[in-house]
Amino acid sequence: MEHSFYKENNNGGAKSKYPDGVFVNKVTIVELQNAKSEYHDISINVTATPENYDGKTYFYVNGNHLKDKGISVDWGTPQDKVTSGSWKVKAFLQALGMKLDDCLELDFKGLTEQFRNDCIGKSCYILQYHNQKLTSNGKSKRSTWFYYANEEQGADWLRDKWSKQKSLPNDFKARPTEKLGNLWNNQPTEEDIPN
């Protein structure tokens, strides 16, 4: 299903296959830092360099783990009834091409230092979109979507995934009626959760 606001946009005469306010970039990891979060079991602060513009991009990848008697035991998924699951962190790391053996600290709250260092220089594709917040100079801020593509899948895989969502992120700058009508439809499927 393509959304009604999904159309070829015209950027100064150059046609784009992405909707207004949506950007897909190949990024290379510069740094990963464990971050503290009062809302998530694991939170990773990512610093990366985008392939198609100068500068750096910063975003967080986070989520909650599956627990047994209050102790984290595995990556959290919707199938396990985990809200805001850590499957997103797992998917991000797999998109970088990383093997996940021994990647987590013993308390599951972060990535080991060696694993974070091994991620430096690895690449994947991210999709960012204009959200409803503004910067201090009045421009739209960007949020990073929680799906990632490896180098083989490429940018078009992410664009296609975005265009087929029943609803898009709540903070996406879209028409409110379309957002509200589909608020709860955008649940990850079995295919989205990494093995």
For each residue, the residues with C-beta under 8 A, 3 or more apart:
1: 163 164 166
2: 6 163 164
3: 6 19 163 165 168 174 178
4: 175 178
5: 19 20 174 175 178
6: 2 3 19 163
7: 19
8: 15 16 17
9: 15 16 18 19 20
10: 13 14 15 16
11: 14 15 16
12:
13: 10
14: 10 11
15: 8 9 10 11
16: 8 9 10 11
17: 8 159
18: 9 22 23 24 159
19: 3 5 6 7 9 22
20: 5 9 130
21: 129 130 140 172 173
22: 18 19 127 128 129 130 159 162
23: 18 127 128 129 142
24: 18 125 126 127 128 155 158 159
25: 50 51 52 53 57 125 126 128 155
26: 50 51 52 123 124 125 151 155
27: 48 49 50 51 57 123 124 125 126
28: 48 49 51 121 122 123
29: 32 46 47 48 96 119 120 121 122 123
30: 47 48 49 56 120
31: 46 47 116 120
32: 29 44 45 46 47 111 116 119 120
33: 44 45 47 116
34: 42 43 44 45 105 109 110 111 116
35: 43 44 45 60 62
36: 43
37: 40 41 42 43 62
38:
39: 62 84
40: 37 43 62 63 64 84 86
41: 37 63 64 65 72 76 86 108 109
42: 34 37 62 63 64 65 86 89 104 108 109 110
43: 34 35 36 37 40 60 61 62
44: 32 33 34 35 60 61 62 89 92 110 111
45: 32 33 34 35 58 60
46: 29 31 32 58 59 60 61 92
47: 29 30 31 32 33 56 57 58
48: 27 28 29 30 56 57 58 59 126
49: 27 28 30 55 56 57
50: 25 26 27 53 55 56 57
51: 25 26 27 28 123
52: 25 26
53: 25 50
54:
55: 49 50
56: 30 47 48 49 50
57: 25 27 47 48 49 50 126 128 144
58: 45 46 47 48
59: 46 48 126 128 143 144
60: 35 43 44 45 46 144
61: 43 44 46 88 89 92 146
62: 35 37 39 40 42 43 44 84 86 88 89
63: 40 41 42 75 76 82 84 85 86 87 88 89
64: 40 41 42 76 82 83 84 85 86
65: 41 42 72 73 74 75 76 82 85 86 108
66: 72 73 74 75 76 77 80 82 85
67: 70 71 72 73
68: 71 73
69:
70: 67
71: 67 68
72: 41 65 66 67 107 108 109
73: 65 66 67 68
74: 65 66 80
75: 63 65 66 85 86 87 89 90 194
76: 41 63 64 65 66 80 82 84 85 86 87
77: 66 80 82 85 87 188 193
78: 81 82 85 87 187 188 193
79: 190 193
80: 66 74 76 77 85
81: 78
82: 63 64 65 66 76 77 78 85 86
83: 64
84: 39 40 62 63 64 76
85: 63 64 65 66 75 76 77 78 80 82 88 188
86: 40 41 42 62 63 64 65 75 76 82 89 90
87: 63 75 76 77 78 90 91 188 192 193 194
88: 61 62 63 85 91 92 146
89: 42 44 61 62 63 75 86 92 93
90: 75 86 87 93 94 100 194
91: 87 88 94 95 146 147 148 192 193 194
92: 44 46 61 88 89 95 96 124 148
93: 89 90 96 98 100 103 119
94: 90 91 97 98 100 150 194
95: 91 92 124 125 148 149 150 153
96: 29 92 93 119 122 123 124 150
97: 94 122 124 150 151
98: 93 94 103 115 118 119 122
99:
100: 90 93 94 103
101:
102: 112 115
103: 93 98 100 111 112 115
104: 42 108 110 111 112
105: 34 108 109 110 111 112
106:
107: 72 110
108: 41 42 65 72 104 105
109: 34 41 42 72 105
110: 34 42 44 104 105 107
111: 32 34 44 103 104 105 115 116 119
112: 102 103 104 105 115 116
113: 116 117
114: 117 118
115: 98 102 103 111 112 118 119
116: 31 32 33 34 111 112 113 119 120
117: 113 114 120
118: 98 114 115 122
119: 29 32 93 96 98 111 115 116 122
120: 29 30 31 32 116 117
121: 28 29
122: 28 29 96 97 98 118 119
123: 26 27 28 29 51 96 151
124: 26 27 92 95 96 97 148 149 150 151
125: 24 25 26 27 95 148 149 150 151 153 154 155 157 158
126: 24 25 27 48 57 59 144 145 148 158
127: 22 23 24 144 145 147 158 159 162
128: 22 23 24 25 57 59 142 143 144 145
129: 21 22 23 142 143 145 168 169 172 173
130: 20 21 22 140 141 142 172 173
131: 140 141 142 143 169 171 172 173
132: 140 171 172 173
133: 140 141 171
134: 138 139 140 141
135: 138 139 140 141
136:
137:
138: 134 135
139: 134 135
140: 21 130 131 132 133 134 135 173
141: 130 131 133 134 135
142: 23 128 129 130 131
143: 59 128 129 131 169 171 172
144: 57 59 60 126 127 128
145: 126 127 128 129 158 162 169
146: 61 88 91
147: 91 127 158 161 162 192
148: 91 92 95 124 125 126 158
149: 95 124 125 153 154 155 157 158 161
150: 94 95 96 97 124 125 153
151: 26 97 123 124 125 154
152:
153: 95 125 149 150 157 158
154: 125 149 151 157 158
155: 24 25 26 125 149 158 159
156: 159 160
157: 125 149 153 154 160 161
158: 24 125 126 127 145 147 148 149 153 154 155 161 162
159: 17 18 22 24 127 155 156 162 163
160: 156 157 163 164
161: 147 149 157 158 164 165
162: 22 127 145 147 158 159 165 168
163: 1 2 3 6 159 160
164: 1 2 160 161
165: 3 161 162 168 186
166: 1 182 185 186
167: 178 179 181 182 183 184 185 186
168: 3 129 162 165 172 174 179 182 186
169: 129 131 143 145 172 186
170: 179 183
171: 131 132 133 143
172: 21 129 130 131 132 143 168 169 179
173: 21 129 130 131 132 140
174: 3 5 168 178 179
175: 4 5 178 179
176: 179 180
177: 180 181
178: 3 4 5 167 174 175 181 182
179: 167 168 170 172 174 175 176 182 183
180: 176 177 183
181: 167 177 178
182: 166 167 168 178 179 185 186
183: 167 170 179 180
184: 167 187
185: 166 167 182
186: 165 166 167 168 169 182
187: 78 184
188: 77 78 85 87 192 193
189: 192 193
190: 79 193
191:
192: 87 91 147 188 189
193: 77 78 79 87 91 188 189 190
194: 75 87 90 91 94
195:
